[in-house]
C-alpha cells in the first residue's frame, strides 16, 4: 500500500513520470499472479 500511496501522491502533484500503459500493467499484475497461482493449484504440476 505504501507504493500505491507514493504513486497517488505523485499523480496528484503532477510529478508522475509513468505512462498510462505502466499504470494499466501495475493494476493488472495482482490479477495475473492470482491466475497463475490458481492454475498451479488446480493442475498440481509438483
mmCIF file of the N, C-alpha and C atoms, coordinates in Angstrom:
data_MODEL
# 
_entry.id   MODEL 
# 
loop_
_atom_site.group_PDB 
_atom_site.id 
_atom_site.type_symbol 
_atom_site.label_atom_id 
_atom_site.label_alt_id 
_atom_site.label_comp_id 
_atom_site.label_asym_id 
_atom_site.label_entity_id 
_atom_site.label_seq_id 
_atom_site.pdbx_PDB_ins_code 
_atom_site.Cartn_x 
_atom_site.Cartn_y 
_atom_site.Cartn_z 
_atom_site.occupancy 
_atom_site.B_iso_or_equiv 
_atom_site.pdbx_formal_charge 
_atom_site.auth_seq_id 
_atom_site.auth_comp_id 
_atom_site.auth_asym_id 
_atom_site.auth_atom_id 
_atom_site.pdbx_PDB_model_num 
ATOM 1   N N  . UNK A 1 1  ? 0.818  -1.195  0.000   1.00 0.00 ? 1  UNK A N  1 
ATOM 2   C CA . UNK A 1 1  ? 0.000  0.000   0.000   1.00 0.00 ? 1  UNK A CA 1 
ATOM 3   C C  . UNK A 1 1  ? 0.859  1.255   0.000   1.00 0.00 ? 1  UNK A C  1 
ATOM 4   N N  . UNK A 1 2  ? 2.059  1.127   0.527   1.00 0.00 ? 2  UNK A N  1 
ATOM 5   C CA . UNK A 1 2  ? 2.954  2.284   0.545   1.00 0.00 ? 2  UNK A CA 1 
ATOM 6   C C  . UNK A 1 2  ? 3.289  2.722   -0.876  1.00 0.00 ? 2  UNK A C  1 
ATOM 7   N N  . UNK A 1 3  ? 3.575  1.766   -1.733  1.00 0.00 ? 3  UNK A N  1 
ATOM 8   C CA . UNK A 1 3  ? 3.920  2.092   -3.122  1.00 0.00 ? 3  UNK A CA 1 
ATOM 9   C C  . UNK A 1 3  ? 2.749  2.776   -3.824  1.00 0.00 ? 3  UNK A C  1 
ATOM 10  N N  . UNK A 1 4  ? 1.538  2.324   -3.570  1.00 0.00 ? 4  UNK A N  1 
ATOM 11  C CA . UNK A 1 4  ? 0.363  2.944   -4.184  1.00 0.00 ? 4  UNK A CA 1 
ATOM 12  C C  . UNK A 1 4  ? 0.166  4.368   -3.673  1.00 0.00 ? 4  UNK A C  1 
ATOM 13  N N  . UNK A 1 5  ? 0.437  4.581   -2.387  1.00 0.00 ? 5  UNK A N  1 
ATOM 14  C CA . UNK A 1 5  ? 0.331  5.925   -1.821  1.00 0.00 ? 5  UNK A CA 1 
ATOM 15  C C  . UNK A 1 5  ? 1.318  6.889   -2.448  1.00 0.00 ? 5  UNK A C  1 
ATOM 16  N N  . UNK A 1 6  ? 2.533  6.411   -2.663  1.00 0.00 ? 6  UNK A N  1 
ATOM 17  C CA . UNK A 1 6  ? 3.550  7.250   -3.311  1.00 0.00 ? 6  UNK A CA 1 
ATOM 18  C C  . UNK A 1 6  ? 3.118  7.592   -4.733  1.00 0.00 ? 6  UNK A C  1 
ATOM 19  N N  . UNK A 1 7  ? 2.640  6.597   -5.465  1.00 0.00 ? 7  UNK A N  1 
ATOM 20  C CA . UNK A 1 7  ? 2.180  6.837   -6.837  1.00 0.00 ? 7  UNK A CA 1 
ATOM 21  C C  . UNK A 1 7  ? 1.009  7.814   -6.867  1.00 0.00 ? 7  UNK A C  1 
ATOM 22  N N  . UNK A 1 8  ? 0.086  7.666   -5.934  1.00 0.00 ? 8  UNK A N  1 
ATOM 23  C CA . UNK A 1 8  ? -1.077 8.550   -5.870  1.00 0.00 ? 8  UNK A CA 1 
ATOM 24  C C  . UNK A 1 8  ? -0.651 9.981   -5.576  1.00 0.00 ? 8  UNK A C  1 
ATOM 25  N N  . UNK A 1 9  ? 0.270  10.157  -4.633  1.00 0.00 ? 9  UNK A N  1 
ATOM 26  C CA . UNK A 1 9  ? 0.755  11.497  -4.303  1.00 0.00 ? 9  UNK A CA 1 
ATOM 27  C C  . UNK A 1 9  ? 1.431  12.154  -5.502  1.00 0.00 ? 9  UNK A C  1 
ATOM 28  N N  . UNK A 1 10 ? 2.261  11.384  -6.217  1.00 0.00 ? 10 UNK A N  1 
ATOM 29  C CA . UNK A 1 10 ? 2.939  11.933  -7.392  1.00 0.00 ? 10 UNK A CA 1 
ATOM 30  C C  . UNK A 1 10 ? 1.935  12.300  -8.485  1.00 0.00 ? 10 UNK A C  1 
ATOM 31  N N  . UNK A 1 11 ? 0.921  11.456  -8.669  1.00 0.00 ? 11 UNK A N  1 
ATOM 32  C CA . UNK A 1 11 ? -0.104 11.771  -9.666  1.00 0.00 ? 11 UNK A CA 1 
ATOM 33  C C  . UNK A 1 11 ? -0.863 13.039  -9.300  1.00 0.00 ? 11 UNK A C  1 
ATOM 34  N N  . UNK A 1 12 ? -1.220 13.176  -8.040  1.00 0.00 ? 12 UNK A N  1 
ATOM 35  C CA . UNK A 1 12 ? -1.972 14.342  -7.585  1.00 0.00 ? 12 UNK A CA 1 
ATOM 36  C C  . UNK A 1 12 ? -1.165 15.630  -7.757  1.00 0.00 ? 12 UNK A C  1 
ATOM 37  N N  . UNK A 1 13 ? 0.153  15.531  -7.605  1.00 0.00 ? 13 UNK A N  1 
ATOM 38  C CA . UNK A 1 13 ? 1.013  16.708  -7.739  1.00 0.00 ? 13 UNK A CA 1 
ATOM 39  C C  . UNK A 1 13 ? 1.486  16.934  -9.165  1.00 0.00 ? 13 UNK A C  1 
ATOM 40  N N  . UNK A 1 14 ? 1.135  16.047  -10.080 1.00 0.00 ? 14 UNK A N  1 
ATOM 41  C CA . UNK A 1 14 ? 1.550  16.178  -11.462 1.00 0.00 ? 14 UNK A CA 1 
ATOM 42  C C  . UNK A 1 14 ? 3.011  15.835  -11.688 1.00 0.00 ? 14 UNK A C  1 
ATOM 43  N N  . UNK A 1 15 ? 3.599  15.036  -10.810 1.00 0.00 ? 15 UNK A N  1 
ATOM 44  C CA . UNK A 1 15 ? 5.018  14.694  -10.899 1.00 0.00 ? 15 UNK A CA 1 
ATOM 45  C C  . UNK A 1 15 ? 5.258  13.274  -11.392 1.00 0.00 ? 15 UNK A C  1 
ATOM 46  N N  . UNK A 1 16 ? 4.232  12.600  -11.809 1.00 0.00 ? 16 UNK A N  1 
ATOM 47  C CA . UNK A 1 16 ? 4.375  11.203  -12.232 1.00 0.00 ? 16 UNK A CA 1 
ATOM 48  C C  . UNK A 1 16 ? 5.100  11.109  -13.565 1.00 0.00 ? 16 UNK A C  1 
ATOM 49  N N  . UNK A 1 17 ? 6.087  10.233  -13.643 1.00 0.00 ? 17 UNK A N  1 
ATOM 50  C CA . UNK A 1 17 ? 6.834  10.008  -14.874 1.00 0.00 ? 17 UNK A CA 1 
ATOM 51  C C  . UNK A 1 17 ? 6.366  8.733   -15.575 1.00 0.00 ? 17 UNK A C  1 
ATOM 52  N N  . UNK A 1 18 ? 5.365  8.071   -15.041 1.00 0.00 ? 18 UNK A N  1 
ATOM 53  C CA . UNK A 1 18 ? 4.876  6.799   -15.585 1.00 0.00 ? 18 UNK A CA 1 
ATOM 54  C C  . UNK A 1 18 ? 3.828  7.033   -16.659 1.00 0.00 ? 18 UNK A C  1 
ATOM 55  N N  . UNK A 1 19 ? 3.785  6.110   -17.614 1.00 0.00 ? 19 UNK A N  1 
ATOM 56  C CA . UNK A 1 19 ? 2.792  6.207   -18.680 1.00 0.00 ? 19 UNK A CA 1 
ATOM 57  C C  . UNK A 1 19 ? 1.500  5.508   -18.263 1.00 0.00 ? 19 UNK A C  1 
ATOM 58  N N  . UNK A 1 20 ? 0.453  5.760   -19.013 1.00 0.00 ? 20 UNK A N  1 
ATOM 59  C CA . UNK A 1 20 ? -0.822 5.103   -18.721 1.00 0.00 ? 20 UNK A CA 1 
ATOM 60  C C  . UNK A 1 20 ? -0.706 3.595   -18.904 1.00 0.00 ? 20 UNK A C  1 
ATOM 61  N N  . UNK A 1 21 ? 0.146  3.163   -19.815 1.00 0.00 ? 21 UNK A N  1 
ATOM 62  C CA . UNK A 1 21 ? 0.343  1.727   -20.033 1.00 0.00 ? 21 UNK A CA 1 
ATOM 63  C C  . UNK A 1 21 ? 0.974  1.091   -18.799 1.00 0.00 ? 21 UNK A C  1 
ATOM 64  N N  . UNK A 1 22 ? 1.928  1.753   -18.183 1.00 0.00 ? 22 UNK A N  1 
ATOM 65  C CA . UNK A 1 22 ? 2.559  1.228   -16.976 1.00 0.00 ? 22 UNK A CA 1 
ATOM 66  C C  . UNK A 1 22 ? 1.533  1.074   -15.864 1.00 0.00 ? 22 UNK A C  1 
ATOM 67  N N  . UNK A 1 23 ? 0.667  2.077   -15.700 1.00 0.00 ? 23 UNK A N  1 
ATOM 68  C CA . UNK A 1 23 ? -0.359 2.004   -14.659 1.00 0.00 ? 23 UNK A CA 1 
ATOM 69  C C  . UNK A 1 23 ? -1.346 0.877   -14.926 1.00 0.00 ? 23 UNK A C  1 
ATOM 70  N N  . UNK A 1 24 ? -1.663 0.636   -16.189 1.00 0.00 ? 24 UNK A N  1 
ATOM 71  C CA . UNK A 1 24 ? -2.558 -0.487  -16.514 1.00 0.00 ? 24 UNK A CA 1 
ATOM 72  C C  . UNK A 1 24 ? -1.923 -1.813  -16.109 1.00 0.00 ? 24 UNK A C  1 
ATOM 73  N N  . UNK A 1 25 ? -0.633 -2.002  -16.418 1.00 0.00 ? 25 UNK A N  1 
ATOM 74  C CA . UNK A 1 25 ? 0.053  -3.242  -16.038 1.00 0.00 ? 25 UNK A CA 1 
ATOM 75  C C  . UNK A 1 25 ? 0.200  -3.344  -14.526 1.00 0.00 ? 25 UNK A C  1 
ATOM 76  N N  . UNK A 1 26 ? 0.474  -2.224  -13.861 1.00 0.00 ? 26 UNK A N  1 
ATOM 77  C CA . UNK A 1 26 ? 0.583  -2.214  -12.406 1.00 0.00 ? 26 UNK A CA 1 
ATOM 78  C C  . UNK A 1 26 ? -0.748 -2.645  -11.780 1.00 0.00 ? 26 UNK A C  1 
ATOM 79  N N  . UNK A 1 27 ? -1.837 -2.247  -12.388 1.00 0.00 ? 27 UNK A N  1 
ATOM 80  C CA . UNK A 1 27 ? -3.164 -2.610  -11.901 1.00 0.00 ? 27 UNK A CA 1 
ATOM 81  C C  . UNK A 1 27 ? -3.476 -4.083  -12.145 1.00 0.00 ? 27 UNK A C  1 
ATOM 82  N N  . UNK A 1 28 ? -3.017 -4.619  -13.256 1.00 0.00 ? 28 UNK A N  1 
ATOM 83  C CA . UNK A 1 28 ? -3.351 -5.989  -13.631 1.00 0.00 ? 28 UNK A CA 1 
ATOM 84  C C  . UNK A 1 28 ? -2.382 -7.033  -13.081 1.00 0.00 ? 28 UNK A C  1 
ATOM 85  N N  . UNK A 1 29 ? -1.230 -6.627  -12.598 1.00 0.00 ? 29 UNK A N  1 
ATOM 86  C CA . UNK A 1 29 ? -0.220 -7.580  -12.106 1.00 0.00 ? 29 UNK A CA 1 
ATOM 87  C C  . UNK A 1 29 ? -0.765 -8.511  -11.015 1.00 0.00 ? 29 UNK A C  1 
ATOM 88  N N  . UNK A 1 30 ? -1.484 -8.012  -10.003 1.00 0.00 ? 30 UNK A N  1 
ATOM 89  C CA . UNK A 1 30 ? -2.018 -8.935  -8.990  1.00 0.00 ? 30 UNK A CA 1 
ATOM 90  C C  . UNK A 1 30 ? -2.992 -9.966  -9.564  1.00 0.00 ? 30 UNK A C  1 
ATOM 91  N N  . UNK A 1 31 ? -3.768 -9.557  -10.564 1.00 0.00 ? 31 UNK A N  1 
ATOM 92  C CA . UNK A 1 31 ? -4.720 -10.482 -11.187 1.00 0.00 ? 31 UNK A CA 1 
ATOM 93  C C  . UNK A 1 31 ? -3.966 -11.585 -11.929 1.00 0.00 ? 31 UNK A C  1 
ATOM 94  N N  . UNK A 1 32 ? -2.928 -11.211 -12.647 1.00 0.00 ? 32 UNK A N  1 
ATOM 95  C CA . UNK A 1 32 ? -2.129 -12.194 -13.384 1.00 0.00 ? 32 UNK A CA 1 
ATOM 96  C C  . UNK A 1 32 ? -1.473 -13.168 -12.411 1.00 0.00 ? 32 UNK A C  1 
ATOM 97  N N  . UNK A 1 33 ? -0.908 -12.658 -11.332 1.00 0.00 ? 33 UNK A N  1 
ATOM 98  C CA . UNK A 1 33 ? -0.285 -13.536 -10.335 1.00 0.00 ? 33 UNK A CA 1 
ATOM 99  C C  . UNK A 1 33 ? -1.303 -14.471 -9.692  1.00 0.00 ? 33 UNK A C  1 
ATOM 100 N N  . UNK A 1 34 ? -2.492 -13.966 -9.423  1.00 0.00 ? 34 UNK A N  1 
ATOM 101 C CA . UNK A 1 34 ? -3.548 -14.800 -8.846  1.00 0.00 ? 34 UNK A CA 1 
ATOM 102 C C  . UNK A 1 34 ? -3.966 -15.903 -9.813  1.00 0.00 ? 34 UNK A C  1 
ATOM 103 N N  . UNK A 1 35 ? -4.111 -15.568 -11.073 1.00 0.00 ? 35 UNK A N  1 
ATOM 104 C CA . UNK A 1 35 ? -4.480 -16.578 -12.064 1.00 0.00 ? 35 UNK A CA 1 
ATOM 105 C C  . UNK A 1 35 ? -3.414 -17.657 -12.191 1.00 0.00 ? 35 UNK A C  1 
ATOM 106 N N  . UNK A 1 36 ? -2.154 -17.262 -12.158 1.00 0.00 ? 36 UNK A N  1 
ATOM 107 C CA . UNK A 1 36 ? -1.064 -18.241 -12.209 1.00 0.00 ? 36 UNK A CA 1 
ATOM 108 C C  . UNK A 1 36 ? -1.129 -19.159 -10.996 1.00 0.00 ? 36 UNK A C  1 
ATOM 109 N N  . UNK A 1 37 ? -1.368 -18.585 -9.820  1.00 0.00 ? 37 UNK A N  1 
ATOM 110 C CA . UNK A 1 37 ? -1.455 -19.392 -8.602  1.00 0.00 ? 37 UNK A CA 1 
ATOM 111 C C  . UNK A 1 37 ? -2.624 -20.371 -8.677  1.00 0.00 ? 37 UNK A C  1 
ATOM 112 N N  . UNK A 1 38 ? -3.760 -19.926 -9.144  1.00 0.00 ? 38 UNK A N  1 
ATOM 113 C CA . UNK A 1 38 ? -4.935 -20.795 -9.253  1.00 0.00 ? 38 UNK A CA 1 
ATOM 114 C C  . UNK A 1 38 ? -4.674 -21.933 -10.231 1.00 0.00 ? 38 UNK A C  1 
ATOM 115 N N  . UNK A 1 39 ? -4.080 -21.631 -11.355 1.00 0.00 ? 39 UNK A N  1 
ATOM 116 C CA . UNK A 1 39 ? -3.765 -22.679 -12.342 1.00 0.00 ? 39 UNK A CA 1 
ATOM 117 C C  . UNK A 1 39 ? -2.803 -23.691 -11.743 1.00 0.00 ? 39 UNK A C  1 
ATOM 118 N N  . UNK A 1 40 ? -1.791 -23.217 -11.019 1.00 0.00 ? 40 UNK A N  1 
ATOM 119 C CA . UNK A 1 40 ? -0.843 -24.147 -10.402 1.00 0.00 ? 40 UNK A CA 1 
ATOM 120 C C  . UNK A 1 40 ? -1.511 -25.031 -9.355  1.00 0.00 ? 40 UNK A C  1 
ATOM 121 N N  . UNK A 1 41 ? -2.465 -24.490 -8.618  1.00 0.00 ? 41 UNK A N  1 
ATOM 122 C CA . UNK A 1 41 ? -3.168 -25.292 -7.606  1.00 0.00 ? 41 UNK A CA 1 
ATOM 123 C C  . UNK A 1 41 ? -4.068 -26.326 -8.269  1.00 0.00 ? 41 UNK A C  1 
ATOM 124 N N  . UNK A 1 42 ? -4.739 -25.946 -9.326  1.00 0.00 ? 42 UNK A N  1 
ATOM 125 C CA . UNK A 1 42 ? -5.665 -26.864 -9.993  1.00 0.00 ? 42 UNK A CA 1 
ATOM 126 C C  . UNK A 1 42 ? -4.907 -27.953 -10.757 1.00 0.00 ? 42 UNK A C  1 
ATOM 127 N N  . UNK A 1 43 ? -3.860 -27.570 -11.468 1.00 0.00 ? 43 UNK A N  1 
ATOM 128 C CA . UNK A 1 43 ? -3.116 -28.529 -12.289 1.00 0.00 ? 43 UNK A CA 1 
ATOM 129 C C  . UNK A 1 43 ? -2.188 -29.393 -11.442 1.00 0.00 ? 43 UNK A C  1 
ATOM 130 N N  . UNK A 1 44 ? -1.666 -28.848 -10.362 1.00 0.00 ? 44 UNK A N  1 
ATOM 131 C CA . UNK A 1 44 ? -0.752 -29.538 -9.432  1.00 0.00 ? 44 UNK A CA 1 
ATOM 132 C C  . UNK A 1 44 ? 0.445  -30.160 -10.165 1.00 0.00 ? 44 UNK A C  1 
ATOM 133 N N  . UNK A 1 45 ? 1.276  -29.329 -10.790 1.00 0.00 ? 45 UNK A N  1 
ATOM 134 C CA . UNK A 1 45 ? 2.403  -29.876 -11.545 1.00 0.00 ? 45 UNK A CA 1 
ATOM 135 C C  . UNK A 1 45 ? 3.543  -30.375 -10.655 1.00 0.00 ? 45 UNK A C  1 
ATOM 136 N N  . UNK A 1 46 ? 3.495  -30.131 -9.377  1.00 0.00 ? 46 UNK A N  1 
ATOM 137 C CA . UNK A 1 46 ? 4.585  -30.534 -8.481  1.00 0.00 ? 46 UNK A CA 1 
ATOM 138 C C  . UNK A 1 46 ? 4.209  -31.734 -7.650  1.00 0.00 ? 46 UNK A C  1 
# 
